[in-house]
Structure formats: C-alpha cells, structure tokens
Amino acid sequence: MSNLNTTTGKVSLKNPVLLASGTCGVAGHEFEPYFNLSELGGIVTKSLSIKPRDGNPAPRVVEIPGCGMLNSIGLQNPGIEYFVKNELPYLIKKNATIIINIVGETVDDYAGAVNFIRDKNEISAIELNLSCPNVSGGLDFSQDPKKAFTLISEMKKLTKIPLWAKLSPNVTDITEIVKASVDAGSDGVSLINTVLGLAINRWTKKPALPRATGGYSGPAIKPIALRMIWDTHKKFPNIPIIGIGGIHTADDAIEFLLCGASCVQIGTANFVNPKASIEIINGLKDYCEKNKLNSISEIVGAAHHLVTLSGA
C-alpha cells in the first residue's frame, strides 16, 4: 500500500494535506460533523496575535463568481492567551497535528505571541504570517527582505519549534524574500498568501469592501502560486515549501507537489466543500496506487527533474 507520510523540513506529517489558516475557524471545530482532525496532515490555526483583535468592519467577504473570493477579515482573533487556554487543549484531545499561525504589527508583537507558546511540545510548527494584505502595514515584513530577515532571526532566538514563513505573492521576485527568510533560519516557506484584489459594487458604485482592497483567493490564483513555488524550488531545491493557493482537488494538490511543495494547505475550498481535504487525501492515495508509488514524497519536485532531462 502506498505511503502518504511526508516531511516538511523538521516536521513529520501523516499525509501532505493541511487546513489553511483562516479557513477553518480558530481551531477547526466547524469540521467535526465531516471528519476527525486527526485524519489530516495538520491544521493551521487562525492567525493569533498577542492581544485579541476585532478585525475590519463588515462586509468582509465578497464572492467572485467562478473564480474565488475577496476577504478583508482584518486578522480578527481571540488572542494567543485565550487560544492556549481554551483551544489548544481541544486540538490536543483530537490528536491533531498543530501548526500555530502567529501575526503582529511589530517584531515585539510577534515575540510576545511566540514567547507564549515557545515551550509547547504539542505544537509541530509555528507559521509566521508575514503577509496579510488586509491591515495597514500587513505586507511590510514580506515585501522587504531586510525586515523579513530581522523578524525571523529574532523569532528563531525564542523557540526551538520549527518556523515557517508565510509569504506574499504581492512582490516582484518571491525568491528574494525566500532567500532572506531561509538565511534568517526559517525551516520552511508557505507559498502563497492571498493576492491583493478589488471588487466594485455596480449598484453603490463603490468598492464592495470597506477597505476597498482585499485578499483574493480561490481557483484563479493557482497558476500564480504554482509559478512562485516553481521558481522557489528551482532556485532553492532544498528549502521545504508548503504550497497554498487555489487547491480544490487531488489533481491540484498533485501539481503543487510536482512543482516542489512537500505538503499543501487547503483554504478557500473549505468554504464550498468542507470535505475537500479528506477527498484530496483519498485522491492522493488513488494516484499513488495507480502510479505504483511507494511514497507520495517520490513526486515532490519531479516536474523539475523531467524538464531537466528533456532539455526544455
């Protein structure tokens, strides 16, 4: 039988399918009617800050028919202290593989949140959200290599838990930020966060979101995510990549793995199909069996090898 076990740097996963931050509530309670969280490769929590955040004014989500959605949630969350006391025990009880997503406006903000969980052995990784487009200054750390380096290097001093840097596609060259992140000690890079977008309400004649722009996600951003993962793996083949962006089916996930991602996160698909992650896991099993693969890890980055061999 084919093996879906995989590793992303120092993190071992039972399969390469995770729930993406911000798309599964705070800690995945909403999925209880559909599957057990222990069936997943892992769950990435809502972005958590040192203090609770109320988020942006409503409306905060706009559907783009056939393409995905825009969101401007504004990092609403209950705060890291509340999460540790009230949500972390739930995830531990569910035997989930836990990745904590951390966000802040300053290095000190991030440090305060990381310090709160720095010694929690139940946490498999910390994903540093460097790239939220829905708050003022939310992209600063992921658009400036020096700022990215400073933030990640400071967080590495605080904990031995593996760190993943979640980066923005809203840059000219993603590999510059990737290099800064890895030079600073990041144990993996999560590619990509949402693409900055805008929708207009033709009746009010105004932007559909109060802040005008928002984070665009869904099927339409998949080619952008694949290209950035391709560029990153081609330039830095040994850097663990967590693939995100428009993944709705097993076929989508396979493309990400072939491009160089060692695991994937399912985001917007959860809103239209809460069973998407489980269906993708089953699809990966079927793909492995049909292709006589001993392990799903065999296909990670394989598209690069075939291009090299063909001379393309």
N, C-alpha and C positions, 0 to 999 in steps of 0.2 A: 504493500500500500504506500502511496506517495506521502511524503512528509511535508507539512506546511510550516514546521518550525523554522524560525529565521532569527537573525540577529541584526540589530542596528547599532553598530559600534559595540558598546559595553552592555547593551540591553538585549536580553533574550525574550523572544515573543513566541507564543504557541502557534500563531499564524500572522501574516503580514497586514491584517485589516484592523484599523483602529477607528474610533469615532472622533471626529474633529472637534476642537474647542469651539464652544458657542453654538453648536448644533445639536446638543444632547442635554439641554438643560444645564444645571450646575454640576450634577453628578450622575446623570443617566437614569433617574427614577422613571422618567416617562417611557422607557423601553421595557419595563417589567412585563407588560402584557404580551410582548412579542418574543423575547428571548432572555436568557440569562447572561449577564455581563461577562461571566467567566468564559463564555464561548468565543469572545473576541480576542484579537491580539492585544488590545488595550483600549482604554478610554482616556481621552484628553479632556480635562475639566474645563469649565468656563474660565475665562481669564480672571485671575484673582489678584486684587490689589491689597496694599497694606491696610487701607480703610475701605469701608463699603462705598459703592458708587451708585447713584440713581440712574445714570445713563442720560441719553438725549431725549428731548420731548417727542411725543408721538405726532404723526405716524413715523414708524421707524423701519418698516419693511415695505418694499414695492416689488410686486411680481413683474418680471419682463417676460411676457408670454412666449413659450417655446425656447427661451434662452437661459432663464435662471432668475435671479433676483438681486435687488439692491438692498443693503441694510445699513442702518445708521443707529445701531443699538447704543453705542457710546460706552461700551465696557461696563454696563450695569452688572454688579455682582455684590454678594453679601460680605465680602472681605475675607482675608485669609484666616483670621482667628475664628470666625463663625464656621468656615468650611472645615477646619481641623477638628473643631469640637462636635459638629453636627453632621457633616457629610462624609468625612474620611472614614469614620467607623462603619458607615453603610457600605462603602466600596470595599473595605477590608472584609466585611462579613460576606459580601457577594463574591469574594475571591477574584476580584477584577485586577488586571494589570493596570496600575495607576500612573498616569503622567499628569503632573500639575502644571497648568499654564499660568505664568506669572506676568503681570504687567505693572508699569509705573510711569510716572512722568519725569522722574529724575533717577540718577543712579542710587541715591539714598532710598527712594521709594522701592525700587527693586530689591535692594539689600534688606530692607525691613521685612519684606514678604518672604524672601529666600531664607533669612535667618529663622523665621518661624517654623520652617519645615526642614531645616538643614540636616537634622539627625533622624529623620523619619525613614526607617529602613523599609517601610511598606511602599514607599514611593520609588518607582523604577526609573523615572527621569523627570526633569524639570524642563518645560518648554518655555523659553523666554520670548514673550510676544514683543518683538521689536517693531511691529509693522501694522498697527491699527490705523486705518485711514479715516476713522470716524470721530476722532477727537483732535483738538488743537495740539500740534507737535507730535502726534502719534506715529509719524513716519520718520522722525528725526534720526532715531538710532539705526534704522535700516537703510537710510539713504546716504549716510556719512560713514565711510569706513573707519575713521578715527573714533567716532562716537561708539560705533558697534564694538570695536576692539576694546575700548575703555570699559564699557558696560560688562561685556562677557568676561574679561580678565578679572574684573573686580568680583563678579559672582563666583568665579572659579575658586577664589580665595576663601569663600564662605562655606562651601559644601563639597563633599565627595560624590554626591548624587550626580549622575551624568546630566549634562546640559545640552539641550537642543535650541538652536536659534531659529525662530520663525521669521522668515524674511519676506520683504515686499517685492512684488513684480514691478512696482512703480519706480523703476530705476533704468538707467541706460544700459548698464552691464552688471548683471546679477553676480558674476564671478568675482568682481572686485569686493563686494560685501561678503561673499562666501569666504574669500581668502582672509579677510580681516577677522571674520568670526572664528575660523579654524586656527589662525595664528594666535588668537586670544585664548584658545583652549576649548572651543565648542566641540562636543562629542558627536554632533550631527547637525544637519540643517534641514529645517522644514520648509519645503518649497511647493506651492507659493501661498501667500495670504491673498486676500481679495484684490481685484483690480479696481482702481478708482473710476467711478462712473457717475452718470447723471440721468435722471428721467424727468420729463416735463408733463405736467397735467394740462391737457389741451383745453379743459373747461375753466380752470382757475387761471390758466396762462402763467403759472408759476412752477418752479421745481416741485416735484412730488414729495421730496423730503425737506423738512425744515432747515437742515444744514446745507441744502442743495445737493451736494455730492454724497456718495456713499460707497460702500464696498460691494463690488459686483462679483457674484459667484454663480456657479452652475455650469451646464454643459458647454457654453460658449467660451469659457476661459481655458478649457482643456488643452487646446493647441499651444497656448501661451505657457502653461505650466510644463507641458512636455518639452518645449523648446528650452526652457530655463533649466530643467533637470538634465536634458541632453548636454547643454553647454557646460554645466557644472561637472557632470560625471566625466565628460571628455577631458576637461582641464585638470580635474582633481579626482581621479578614479578611486582613490582610497577613502574619500570622505563619505561617511554614511548619509544617505539622503532619505528624508521622509516625504513622500510625494502627496501633494494635495492639489485639487483643482478640477472640478467637473467630473469626478468619478461617480458613475451611476451603476455600472455593471461590471461583471468579472472581466469582460473584454477591455474595458477602460483600465482597470487595475493592472492587467497583464501588460498593456502598453507602457504604463509607468514603470513597472519592474524591468521591462526590456530596455527602457531608456537609462536605467541606473538607480532607481529608487529601490531600497531594500524593504520598505513597507509603505503603506498608503493610509491616508485618513479620508474617511467618508464624511462629507459635510452637507451640502445643500440637498443631496439625495435623501437624507433622513426626513426632510420635511414632506416629501411627496411619497416616500415609501419607507416606513420605519423598519422594515425588514431588509432593506438594501444591503446592509453589512453582512448579514447571515447568508443572503443569496449570493453575494460576491465570494464569500468563503467557500460555499458549496461549488460555485463555478470554478474557483481555482483548483479545488480537488479534482473536478472533472477534467480540467485542462491538463493537469499533471498526469492523470491516468491515461488520457488519450495520447499524450506525447511521451509516455513511458519515462517520466522524470522521477528520479528517486527523491528529489527535494525541489521545492519551489525556488530555492536560492540559486539553482542552476541557471535560471534565466535572467538573473539580475545583471543588467548591463550588456546582455547578449547582443542587442542590436548594434552596439558599437563594434563588437568583435566581427560580426558578419559584414559590416560596412568596410572594416579594415581589410578583411580577407578578399572582398570583391574588388578592392581598389577604388571604391567610389569616394 
